């Protein structure tokens, strides 16, 4: 009797342990390996209802998912299933949480097939081994895709001489614009074409402020963005970290401490004055998302981009004036990339899908604009469309090239040709093609990053006084190892451009 | 002599016997055991990530096993960071306050509610105090925002109506220790009270009757009957709380402060740091911070228990 109880309890415990271990490894095995024998039983369950048509998971960035989202995706899937035998499950990380979410997904090995990524993240993720090397695959399996994107843009995505992602060929050279709500331009007689520097903006912004009253903020900002493109004059070496960079037109390619540069300092001081004068909203350092319809903002854009914003923001007319660029840097090319997971079982299918997105206007428009006849209407085949709602959440720039995308009604019809011209006219940063390898600098980068994270919101929104803050930030950055990073960066640059 | 030895032997034999009761109790403990094995013991192996340069080479398990060892390199960032001491100070500082308030206030309120004659009223109060516990910090953070938002917050509108200047609350670190403590107390009070109240209601009423006959005032009854009876529970909860002194409520310190930069010095605790590292740096660094947290937590719980045993052996847990 005694013995049998003991035996039974022993058995119980053993089964439990085995079950626990099995459960644990079981949950991991679908993602654990892409060896064919291990994956045979898992795809069966998932693929059965869709009759062997693989469904790829694509993580991308966007806004709030609307009610008709799955309907629109179903329409896309019906189209692509027939055309190339692939379906897609689009997962949207919102603008605010994308950074966090993407990092967690990559770190924890959650399965995905395609992921939108960009400079600042990309090289870290490649260093971690998250993405598949597609150098050969893209040329053999997706030749049309390879041909559709110019060599220069492909080169911008290279890490260690290999491709790990499909760049979106679009306004790949950065052009920076100032955007005004026409209402205020008319009301305050602003001569927008003669405003070239931040200092030139001072007078118009002040007159809007004094005319519109105390709780009106002519230059609204959010914590993450600040004034868009503020650090554009400096190439960040794809570090994604403003305090270290090389001035884009510096022939000697000297790595500098960006915050300490006189031009940045002067601009930051101006921002701080604006903040104190109530031109910038006081809650900018804590505000996470912009209100719709800002009276003035800065943006990276291209001709005709204002049409989309007008619809999204329900603003009658935006006036857009170019004030910087176009310029190619490694970061601008890496501004929007789609990488394929190293663990994906469907690498070829993923590439095929990306190829189709980049070459097929119909799919491209569905992805960019949503459900046909609900979110948009075709005006001239797939060439011109009219948007009828402002709820479609996906960011067109994150998906694929602009050059097979329809022009939104109201924008110049040769919009994309103009963008191409901008690309052709672009100057290049003196360190174009270089991406910093941080594998031996992880401690320093992590610490410097956390110092910068601690102060950046207040600094880039003008809330803190740069004359007091910059010495403090620089001192902390130095003790966090900024000098080591700068030294290593300089050495790497010198070697790269030897 | 012989008889005691025999008895000892018998007891020894008894101890190794398996009774029917044992089966029942084992079955009863099974779900918890399974839960512990699955969610507490198995994940422990993940701690080796702290000593590895985490690389992706397949699923999570193969990532862990195939990543190269780097010794203590991941820990460097933690101790090289300028803010290490601020973070540890915050973590321990808030926890000490939370532990003290988390014992004093619930005991006080439990005694007060236990003294109420009107059962209905006491139930109502208790439920009302318990309710905040069920709110998630995300909800609390939204409510907080409604009060403290710069342009639309109730507090600022009141200030402006009274002729004052609006305050940008999320950028004023000086107020936040009070906000955080207040919120923590508000949310945890009802929950903390339950155990004390249960103990109080289960106390033998004859003690009190005897005390009343001897002419004891309510204060004396509390002082000489209720509190000594509660001591065991208080000490137990104290040890549990001390064991978690390096852990903080992530929701409180991250969500409620809306991750505001300006509040870094008063609101960053180890958990927030781990999360932020997970966001921007490597898994190894986040794991190393969490590892340090666990080791220190284990040490504190042992020390606390040791002290309690010195002072009052009956109350110690281990």
Interface residues (C-beta under 8 A of the other chain):
Chain A: X2 X5 X6 X9 X12 X16 X17 X20 X21 X23 X24 X25 X28 X29 X30 X31 X32 X33 X34 X99 X100 X103 X104 X106 X107 X108 X109 X128 X129 X130 X215 X223 X281 X282 X283 X285 X286 X288 X342 X343 X442 X443 X445 X446 X447 X449 X450 X451 X453 X454 X455 X456 X457 X458 X463 X476 X479 X480 X481
Chain B: X17 X18 X22 X23 X26 X30 X33 X34 X37 X38 X42 X54 X55 X56 X57 X58 X59 X60 X61 X62 X63 X73 X76 X77 X80 X81 X82 X83 X149 X150 X151 X166 X168 X170 X171 X258 X260 X261 X262 X264 X276 X277 X278 X279 X280 X281 X282 X283 X285
